[in-house]
Amino acid sequence: MESPYAALRASVATRLPELLAIRRDIHSHPELSWQEHRTTAVIEQVLTEAGISTRRLQTTGLVADIGAGNPTVRVALRADIDALPVRERTGLDWASGSPGTCHACGHDVHITALIGAGLALTEQAGSLAAAGAAVRLVFQPAEESIPGGAEQVIDEGYLDGVTAAYALHCDPSIDVGQVGLRDGAVTAAADGIHIKLTGRGGHTSRPHLTEDLTYALAKVITEVPAVLSRKVDPRAAALIVWGQVHAGAAGNVIPSSGEAQGTLRVLDAAVWAGLGPILKEIVDDVTAPYGVGVEFVHTPGVPPVVNTADGIADLRAAAQQVGLTPVPTAQSMGGEDFAWFLHKAPGAMARLGTRAPGGRTYDLHQGDLIVDEAAIPAGATLLAATALEAIARHTAGSPVATS
C-alpha cells in the first residue's frame, strides 16, 4: 500500500500549476483586514469544486472539514488571508493591482499552501473517516488587526472540540525546503499604543506662553520606552517602537495637538499581562511637567505563540516524511494571533522557508518581498502531513492510509 505521505507529495505535485495560478491571482488582488470578500470567494470556489463543504464566518473567511462527521480527533490547520496597507515594489507580472495594498507578509502563500493541503487530504478522506478523524481548514481573516480574526473564529465556536491546531508562517530568512521549529514561545506579545497630547499652541518665539506640545511629544517618544526598560524585568524584553508621529503643520507654530502611535512587544507572557497600569503611570509621569492633556489608549493585542513539545514533534516528523529539513529558529518579536488558537487547543506554528537558496534575504511587511514559489508545495505537504502525524499520535498510532 502506498505511503500516505508519498500520496500527499504526489497529489500536491500534480496540482502545482493550479496552486501557482491560485496564489498569483490572490496576490494580484490583495484585500485588507475584514475586507477579504473576493479572497474568501476564491477559496470557497476552489474547495467547493473539489467537493469540500465550506462554511463562511460571519464577516470574511471560512472553514471546511474533511473526514469523519463526528470525529474523535479533529486537527485544525489555519491560514490567515488578509493583506497589508503597503505599496508593492516587486515588479512581478502578478503584482498587486490594488494601489497601496499588497501581500507583504506572505499570507497569499499561507492561503495557497492550506488549499493545497486540503485538496491532497480529500484523497484520504475515506481513511480519515475510518480512523474517526477529521481535519478542519480554517481560513482566518484579519490577522493584521487588533483584535484579530482568530478571536472571531473562537467566538463562532470553530475551535470547540479541536484536538490540536497547526499553522505556518513565511520566513524569508530561511531557505525554501527548510522548516524553522522552536519549542515554547516562538513569537512575542504585541499590543497597540496610541497617545494624544493637547494644549495651548502658539508662536515658536513664545514657548513659555504655551505647553510646547511638540517638545512634550518628543519626550513621550524618547522617554516612555526608556522608563519602561527600567520598570520591568529586562529578560522580558519589553519594547516600544513608534510607527506614526504627527504634530503641527508649520515650522514656526507650536501646535495644539499631536499624537504618536506604535506597538508594545514583550517576550514574556506573564509580564505582558500586567503592563497596562505600568504604562499609564509612565506616560502620566513623563508628561506631567508640561501641563498637556493626555489621552492614552493601550489596546491589548495577542500573547506569544507558545508551541507545545508534542506539536513541534508532529511538525518535525511531518517535515521529514515529506522531504523537508527542520532547522532551529529563534523567538521573534513579531506578534501572531494564532496564539489564541493555542489557548484553545495545543499545537504549534512552523516557520516556512521562502528564500531562494543563495538568494537575497527579504523582510516581511516590505513592499519588495519576493517569495520563492517552491515554498508553496513545501507548505502544502507540511500542513497535510502534520495533520496525519497528529491524528496518528492521538489515535495511538492508528494508521491513516490512502483510500
Steps between C-alpha positions, in 0.01 A plus 500: 500500500630844409625715786250777582788746508616401152140538386488852644815602316375350174164674534653841566750458217219414258303808607797738504409694183150557642640606836743747344215653300290535817786661687572750225132589469470563874828689503382734225171569684603568862237605754546660841376363832124439515473584128610163360175436309652409164772294666237305694300441183805368313582256781138391524475434126816289489398286798138463392602386153716234669195375691600650835214650700574850632345738752562872494581697811269788587727760342761357264693175494369145518550152643483161331503145638647185351446151645265368768179688572521444876869437553674391815805694381480831313813684387475865396730647235491879476594759238456877533362674192538880533749732333678814624466872422840497327586595142644210303841557337583153365443559129348151469262432214235412759573791733220663698239677295370680809692826558656517846411141589702181461577159649819617668475236774457195281139425590431418135751218539334385824161490325629303204694255717186427703291458185762257370498310829123479497482377140762233574321389816169457317660202325539341845157601634384138515796392710457802726134414556586135567746614767232721660700809407442828322704796386356851525637760260473850649545795266513779754447869428669803651819364653657843449237675716459546874282325603554248225292242324618211719269623773207491260580142403497408868185701578314321221594165654724365225771393743259320731589131499829556318767260621802687365568806283784580260608786276800621309645842426726606216857571609719668236810444711470121459571317173212337318495129584574574866256535789582708807388335824516612862364346819323751725441866416577579136351851476446792737195662652398803295274792598403831347581834666348837410589819693340834418614826662304826503583848630533869422679559175671819394799662334837327526647831625288473815513136618463615861145609421407155369530140615756450218321189397756388239772498763275300735423254222872455434546414867224240473664343197842472659436468874201266522696210342805589711307506829317178413835324461573588864158401632487137386731201507740547206469128423142570389638719218215753516539720193309807380554612142315793344363465149310829465568846648299808403519858632471838337493637146752787505851548628420816701174387659467297821199274435213442741492124448725214399503124517719195486402144415709191535525149632598341827668161466592269787659157498365395841125434520477551877669841483284597203181428692578767762647779290190714440498688834880534493489664158228742608705607801810553285314712244346715775835553671683589176238754390425654841766779487355643178138546604359336188179305477560130446288235334662160536355195326665163556339231283594149616577289199633147510707290738805308376446192285614218730574177316451175688761226495254257340404759239862554402556124493210465254639776277851357511384149412276636224781706350726197487224285348456740206869576441533835678783587738415614854731776628506687832348848512508781756213668680380798300380840625217476247144441615260234366138447595537125444600525866129503586452169313759343728310627803214278383694198372864388523711514189769704332598746229786430259708749303490414133819576309431728202851618403647375174819312600787742451255781429417826668356511851187713491304636795133459583268802488707654223365565152794329326441158661544218248428141599657201327187321379654162580385588852140433396525122448730484802239671715212296361667165562623611843152598618333188363767268642485674838127429517568131436778491762275663761213264420727196525631620837151561640368169376788304654673449169189398307616500137360748253541346157386605159146406403 
